[in-house]
């Protein structure tokens, strides 16, 4: 029995050995680790620091550039108004005027005003909605001639009598604003708004809205009790010579 057992035994061992050898590749993979792929980040050397570019220097304003205006004190604003009043020789301007009583509109008008300081002559043309002349008043501030739309004489009045009937007398005081300011207390309520109150006599408040360019009035408003009359000035031309015929009417002014 021994030989059979031995042969059988060796045969089994041989078969197992062959099987083991055959299964080895599947059951026991190679123990050698797979090569690890190492990602190497390329280091790019930083460029040499270049000198910081020189910042451009701010351009200096040209000598002819208009300097920024500074805020003026009330007395300085008054001096500016007196300065243009002194230099004024001729004036033409368009105006739109409204009058209100307790906030209710009671009248509205428009027209043009022309003034020659050397001759002390003033012309006021009242226009209709179509910008046609309805009435003309021409004065040397002594007497005033009233004409109709066709230039025919209606009447003649004294300047003082006519002016006292106007609700906004400051509209006709060009050339005399220095005296006007001297008769009032002046308060600068806003950078370009003068509030004037009379030093004596009738109580009212006169508001002058001034141009930012040269402090010439662009709006004239007078408030007395519940009455307020406001004149807005547009298309203003200063010191442009007037036509020879501007003040010729009825033989009174030549």
Secondary structure, DSSP 4 states (H G I P E B T S, - for coil): -HHHHHHHHHHHHHHHHHHHHHHHHHHS---SPPPP-PPPPP-PPPPPPPPPPPPPPPPPPPTTSPPPPPPPPHHHHHHHHHHHHHH--EEEEEEEEEEEETTEEEEEEEEEEEEETTTTEEEEEEE-TTS-EEEEEEE-SSEEEEEETTS-EEEEEEHHHHHHT-S-GGGG-TT-HHHHHHTEEEEEEETTEEEEEESSSS--EEEEEE-TTT--EEEEEEEETTEEEEEEEEEEEESPPPPTTTT-BTTTB-
